[in-house]
């Protein structure tokens, strides 16, 4: 450690601390409050008299202590400065505490990983100068700083890291991905060509999922890119470096074209179709076609391009029996596919991603709402299992009877949504609860009572409101259930006996308030109205 720091360095670091998140700032303030100088004085006492009251060596010692202090997620001040791309503060910290450059966060990130991820060339160079060996240190996922810099797409940090550790270009992470795979996911063709020049063989090396850099470039084409040149620059470079890769499938059977269709890049799809026209008929794992991937795009342009090259794909189902129409990402895309094959509406399960698409399919083929798939599931089962509640409401309006249909696994749609939902979403599937036969709904809710953790009250109230319950059904309604109070008028109008069952399941305090209010109201009623009043119910 150097014996002295530049005068005022500690003052700058203290100012930097004030810019941090509250949780980190409080940790460092506590460190300052309790720090003892060699003279035995507390730092805060010396600082109150001015920085000139502490020696330069004392400033250096305190700076080192602050730099090594563990913050949120195991980071230190160097991580924070690197993340904020503050090379000036990094330099001051490293002068006092060079060893802090080797301290890793809980995810294994060293300050150099963070600086590379932030895309700061100055911060990367500063850390490389202080700790050059960290260029070959991997995080918990096996990624070197070069992996992070390549994905960030900034040429300066990548160039600095390659100069410091050329061997890093051939180093794979835990998933078998090389820095070139990461560069392919950026939108910087200059970064891609720079990493490619350092490891030319990497363009033909697949990762653990069988993806080549071309697959990655196709799957990320257009993301975070401002211009068409940026969107296609990396893809063109990857294609030029490995032309034959356009015909190679990854471990899931997907060609680069299918990755491009899935990322909804029209320009990338056009480029790859021109490079390999026959790829438009490719079928991946699960029977998924290029059109299945393209159909999910809200913009129908990609699906239209694929459809023009392979019209037969519109009626080609995957292994679950789903046509591309099932994946329609918008009403416009669904309309395009329906126009190409009107009969497809009756062949799809119509469990669409959006209510607008579901409405369009139901208009074309109303009968498909009650059409089961190979596992006996109706569209309502699909929508419920995926917790697509707006689609559930559309399907319930078209075919209310679907709520009472069991699939081949004896599941009602309500069973599936209860298994898939988060408790916080409980109120959203109240319409499905109300549409399910009362006893079946109560049994399903009772089975999930512990999971719903007190959020099921409105759902029980929805069942009680919907239709009359038999005495044995009331036994399934929990006690107490405060939300039942909201449906008491409806139940009382339906049945005095049921109203009595409901009141018994209200909390004691609610029963007392209800009884007091009813008795007060009864005094103003004629005697012959007593029998229709709720007082006899609450008095029993």
N, C-alpha and C positions, 0 to 999 in steps of 0.2 A: 504494500500500500504506500503511495507517496506520502512524504512527511507533511506536505502542505497542500492546500487547495487554493485556487485563485480567490482573492478577497472578494466577498460578495456572492460566492457560489451558493453558500448555504441560504442566504437571503432569497436568491432566485428559486431554490428548491422549496423553501417554505411558502413562497408565493404560488408555486406550482401545486403544492398540496391543497391550497384553498380552492383550486379548480376541480378537484376530484369529486367523485360521488360521495354522498354523506357517509355511507358505511365505511369506505376506505379512509375518508378524512378523519372520522372519529377514532379509528384505530391508530393513525399516525399522531393525532393530537394527544392521545393517551400515552403514546411512546415518549413524546416530547415532555409531557407533564411529569413523568416519572424518571426522566433521564438525569443521572448524576454525573457531573463533570469530575475530572480527576481531583480537583480542589475540594470536592465534597459538596459543592453548591449544586442545587438543582438548576437545570438549564433555563427554566422559565424565569428564575430569579436573575440569572446573568443576562438573559435576553431583555429583561425589563430595563436594565441599565444601559443597553445598547450593545450591538454586536462586537464593538471594539473591546468590551470587557472580557470576552472569551478569546483565547489564543487561537491562532490558525490551526494548530494541531487539534485543539478541542473541536473546532468546526469540522475538521476532517473526520474525527472519530464519530461525531454525531451524524454527519452525512452518511457514513458507512453503516451506522446502526439503522438509520431510516431506510436506506436502500435495501437492506436485508430483511426488513420487517415483513412478515407474511400478511398479505391482505386477502380480500375475497377470492375464493377458489384457488388459494395457494399462490397467487401472483405476488410480485413485489413492485416497487416503484419503477423498475426498468421495464417491466411488462406494460405498465400503464403509460409510460412515456413513449414506448414503441408503438402502442396502439393509437396514441394521439399524434404519432409521427413528429415528436418533439426531439429532434436530434441534439439541440443545445442542452436540454436538461439531461439527456442520455449521457452526453460527454461529461458533464459535471458529476453525475452519479458514478460513472465508470472510473473516473479518476480516484474517487474515494473508496469504491467497493467493486473492483473488477470481478471478484468471485460471484457477485450477484447475477452476472450474465449466465452462470451455469445453473441457476435455480429454476426449477420447472414448476409450472402450474399443475393442478390435479390431472389435467388432460395430457400432461407431458410436454406442453408448449414451453420452450425456452423464450427469452425475449427476442431472439433472432427469428423464431417461428412467427411471433406476433408482428414484428416489423415487416417480414416478408409478406404476410397476409395483408397488412395495411398498405403495401405497395410503396413504402417509403425508401427511396434509394439512399438518402442521407443516413437514416436510422440503420439500415442494413450495413452500410459501410462502417459506421461507427462501431457496431457490435462485432463485425468481422475483425476489425482492427484490435479490439480488446480481447476477443475470444475466438480465434479463427477455427478452432476445432469444432465449434458448435455447428458449423456448416454441414457436418456429417452426422449430427445427432438427430435421432428420430423421435417423434412424439409417440403417444400411446397407440396410435394407429399406424405406426411405421412410416409416417411422412416426414421427409426432410424439409428444411426451410425452402428448398427449391420447389418442392411440390406446391407449397402454399403460394410462393411468388409466381409460379407458372399459372396457377389458377386465377390469381389476381389480375394477370394480364398486363403487368407493367414491365417494360423492357429493362429499365435501369437496375432494379433489384435482381432480376434474373441474370443479367450480364455479370453483376458483381459476384453473385453466388457461384456461377459457373467458373469464373476466374479463380475464385478461392478454392473450389472443390469440383474439378471437372468430372470426377467419378460419380458425383451425385446424379448426373443425367441418366445413368444406367441402373439406379437404385429403385427397386419396387417397394411400394408400401405393403401393408398387411393384406390388402386385397389384390395384390399383384399389379397395381397400377403404377406406371412410370410417370415421371414428370411430364413426358410428352402427352399422356392421357389427360393430365390436368391442363396442359397448355391448349389441348384441343377443345376443352370446355370453356376457354376464354374467348373473347372476340378480338384477339390481337394476333394477326397473322405474323407480325414481326417477332413476337414472343415464340410462336409455334416454330418458325423457321430457325430461330436462334437455338432452341432446345433440340430441334431435329438435327442441326449441324453438329451438336455435341454428342449425339447418340443416334446416328442414322438407322441403326438396326431396330430401334424402338418402334418404328412405324409398322413393323410386322409382328410385334410381340403383343399377344392378347393379355388382358388382365384375368382375374380369377373367374369372371363371368363370361369369358370368351370375347370380350369387346376389344377391338383394335382402336387406335386413335381415330380412325375414320368414323367408326360408330359413334364415338364421343362427339366428334365435330358435327356429325349429322344431327345428333340428339340435342345439341345445345345451340344449333344455328339460329341466330336471330335474337337470342336472349341478351338483354342489356346493350344491344347494338343500336347506334343512332342512324347509320346509313346502310344502304344495300351492299356497298363495298365491304364494310365491317362484318355484315351478316354472313357474307359468303367467303371472305378472305381466308379464314382458317380452313373451311371446307375445301376450297380450291387447292390450297397448299397440301392438305392431307391426301386429296385425290391424286394430285400430281406426283406425290412421293410414293404412293402405293396404288396404282390404277386397278390392280386385280382385286383389291380389298372390297371394291364395290359389289362383288359377287359373293363375298364371304359372310356367312351367318354367325351371330354370336352364340353363346351357350343356350339361349332361349329360342334359337332359330330365326332371329330378327336380322334382316339385312340393314345396311345403312339407310336405305330408302324408307324402311318402316320406322326407324328412329326419327328421320326427318318428318315423316307424316305425323308421328305422335307429338312432335314439338311444334307442329302447325306452321312450318316455314314454307311458304309457297315457292320462294326462290330456291331453297335447298331441294325441295321435291323435284322441281323442274330440272335442276342441274344433275341430280342423280338419275332421273329418268332418261335424260339425254345420254348419260354415261353408260347406263345399263337398262335399255328399254324392257327387256324380259323380266326384270325384277318386279314389275307391276303385278305379276301373277303369283308372287311369292306367298307362301303360307307358313306362319310361324307356329310356335308351340300353342296348343289349344285350338288350332285351326284358325287363328287370327290372320286376316288378310290385311293388305295395305289399306283397303277401304275402311276396314274396321277402325284402324288407327286414325285415318283422315277424318272420319265421320264425327269424331269427338270435338273437332274444331268448331267453335261458334261461327266462324267465317266459312261459308260453303265453298270458297274458291279452291281449297286444297282437295276436298272431296270431288269437286267437279272435274279437276284435272285428272285425278286418278280414275274416275268413272269414265271419262272420255277414252282413256287408254285401255280400260278393262271393264266394259259394260256388264259382263256376266257376274262381276263381283257383288253386285247389289243383291243378288239372290243366293249368295254363298254364305251358309251359316257356319259358325265356329262349332267346337265340340260340345258346347252347352246348348246348341240350337239357336243361338242368337245371331240374327242378321246384322249387317252394319247399321241398319235403321235403329237398332236398340241403343247404339252408342251416340246417336245424334245429339250434338252439343248445343243445338239451337233450333228454333222453329224453321229458320231458313234452310239449314242443312237437312232437316227432316223432310221439308217440302221438296227439296231437290231429289232426295232418294225415293220419296213416294212417287214423284213424277216419272222417275225411271222405272219403277216397278210398283204400280198401284196395289197389286195383290200382296205386297210385302207387309202391309199394315196388319192383315189378318194372320200373318205368319209370325209376327213378332210378339213378344210378351208385353210390349208397350210399357214396361216399367222404366219410363224415361228419366233422364237426369233433371228435367225441368217440367213444371206443370203445363207450360205452353206446348211443349212437344207432346206430352201425354194427351192434351186436348185435341191436338191435330190428328194424332193417331186414332183416337176414339171417334172422331168425326168421320174418318175414312173407313173404320171397321169397328163399330160399336161392340160387336160380339167378342172382340179379343179381350175385353175386360174380364170375361169369365172363362178364358181359354188357358188350361194348365200347360205347363212345360213337362219335360221328361220326369221331373221329380214331383209332379203334382202341384207345383206352385203356380198360383195365379199372379198376375201383375201386382196385385196388392201385397202378396207375400214378399215379392222382390223389393218393392218400395219400402215396406215396413222394415225389412231386414237391413236395408241401407239407410234407414232413418231419414228418408226423403219425405218429410211430412207434408209439404205442399202438394207433392204428387199423390200421396195417400188421400188427401182431401178430394182431389180431382177424380180418382178412381172410386172412392166411396160414393161420390155424387152420381157416377155413371152406373155403378153396380153395388148397391148397399149390401146385397146378399153375399158378396165376396168375403165380408168380415166373418162369416160363420163357416167358411170352407176350410177344411184341414188339408195340408199337403200329405205326401206319402210318409212323412215322419210324424204325423198326427199333430202338427203345429198349426194353430190359427195364426193369422197375421199379427194379432196382439202378442202372442208368445214371442214371436221373432223380434218385435220392436222392443219388448221389455228386456230381452237378452242383449240387444245391441246398443241400447240407449245409455246415455249418462243420466244420472238422477236429476241433474239440473234441467234436463229437457222434458221432464215429466209432463208439464202442462201442455207441451206441444202435441202430444198424442192423445189428448182428451177426446177429440172426435172419433178416433178409432176405438177407444174404450166404450164410448156411448153407442157405437154401431155394433159392437160384439154382443151376442146373447148374454143377458145379465149374469146368469150363474157362471158361465164360462169366463166372463170378465172378472167376476169376483174371485174365482179360483186362481186365475192367473195373477191377479194383484196380490192375493194372500200369499202365494208362493214366492213373490218378489218383495214382500213387505220389509224384510231386513235390508235388502239392497237399496230400496227406495228411501229408507231412513227418514221417515216422517214427511216425505214430499208427496205421498200417495193420497193424502186427504182429498184434494180436488178430483182425483180420479175415481175414488169411491163415491164421491158426491155426483159425479157424472153418471155413474151406473144407476144410482138411486133415483136421480131425476128422470132417467130415460123411460123406465117402465116399472110396473108393479113387481114386487119381490115376494116370494113365498117366505114363511117363517124360517125355514131351513136356510134360505138364502141370506137372511139377515144375520144368521150366526157367523157368516163369513166377513161381515163388516166389523172392523176393529173398534174397540172402545178404549179411550175416548177418541172421537174423530170430530174436531171442532168445525171442519169445513162443511159438515152436514147441515149446519144451521142455515146456510144460504139456500138450501133446497127445501126447507121445512114447509113454506107455503104451498109449493107444488105437491109435495107428498100428502099434506093434510087435505088438500082439495081432492086428492085421489082416494085416500083411505085413512080413516081415523086410527085403525089398528096399526097401519104402517107408520103414521106420525108418532104413535107411541113408541114403536121400535126405534125410530130415529132419535127421539128425545132421550131415550135411555143411553144412547151412545154419544151424547154430548158431554163435555166436561161438567163436573158438578157445579162450578161457578156459572157456567152458561145456563144450566138448568134452573138455577136459582134466579138469575136475572130474567129468564123467560117467564118463570112462574110469577114473579112480582109484576112484570109488565102485563101479563095476561089477566091477573086479578084486578089490576087497576083499570084495565079496559073493560072488564066484565061489569064493573059497577055502572058503567054508562050504557049498557045494553039492556034491551027489554028482556024479561024473563024467558019469553018464548024463543029468544035467539041463543040461549045458553047452550043448547045441544049442538049448534053449528059452530060454536066458538072453540078456540083451541084450549081453553081453560081445563075442560075435563081431561084432555090429553096430558097436559103438564101436571095436573093434580094427581094423576094415577101413580 
